[in-house]
Amino acid sequence: MPASTDPTNPDEALAKRLVDSGHLHSQAAIDAFRTTDRHALPRTVPAGSAPSAGRAE
């Protein structure tokens, strides 16, 4: 399924916010957020429970 780029699409809006805030970097991750139904994503993740991304600055 191709990624949506319609700014009124809630999945696209979420992906755009995450890219603009610096949380998403790779095209694969951006595409995943655009194509994954939002109800499939966790609502909250307790602080400190997510693994470190370990990406170089």
C-alpha positions as CSV (number, residue, x, y, z in Angstrom):
1,M,0.0,0.0,0.0
2,P,1.5,3.4,-0.9
3,A,2.0,5.9,1.8
4,S,-0.6,8.7,2.0
5,T,0.6,12.3,1.6
6,D,-2.8,13.8,2.2
7,P,-2.3,16.4,5.0
8,T,-5.9,15.8,6.2
9,N,-5.2,12.0,6.7
10,P,-4.6,11.5,10.5
11,D,-1.8,9.0,9.9
12,E,0.0,11.5,7.6
13,A,-0.5,14.3,10.1
14,L,1.0,12.1,12.9
15,A,4.0,11.2,10.7
16,K,4.5,14.9,9.8
17,R,4.4,16.0,13.4
18,L,7.0,13.3,14.3
19,V,9.3,14.2,11.4
20,D,9.0,17.9,12.2
21,S,9.7,17.4,15.9
22,G,12.8,15.3,15.0
23,H,11.5,12.0,16.3
24,L,11.3,10.1,12.9
25,H,14.4,10.1,10.6
26,S,14.4,7.1,8.3
27,Q,12.1,6.9,5.3
28,A,11.1,3.3,6.4
29,A,9.9,4.6,9.8
30,I,8.1,7.5,8.2
31,D,6.3,5.2,5.7
32,A,5.4,2.9,8.5
33,F,3.7,5.7,10.5
34,R,1.9,6.7,7.3
35,T,0.5,3.2,6.5
36,T,-0.1,1.7,10.0
37,D,-3.6,2.2,11.3
38,R,-3.3,4.5,14.3
39,H,-5.4,2.2,16.5
40,A,-2.6,-0.4,16.1
41,L,-0.1,2.0,17.8
42,P,0.3,2.0,21.6
43,R,-1.5,5.0,23.2
44,T,1.2,5.5,25.8
45,V,4.6,4.1,26.7
46,P,5.8,4.6,30.3
47,A,8.9,6.8,30.5
48,G,12.0,4.7,30.6
49,S,10.4,1.6,29.2
50,A,11.3,2.1,25.5
51,P,14.8,0.9,24.4
52,S,17.3,3.5,23.5
53,A,17.5,4.3,19.7
54,G,21.3,4.5,19.9
55,R,21.6,6.7,16.8
56,A,24.6,8.9,16.3
57,E,24.1,12.6,16.2
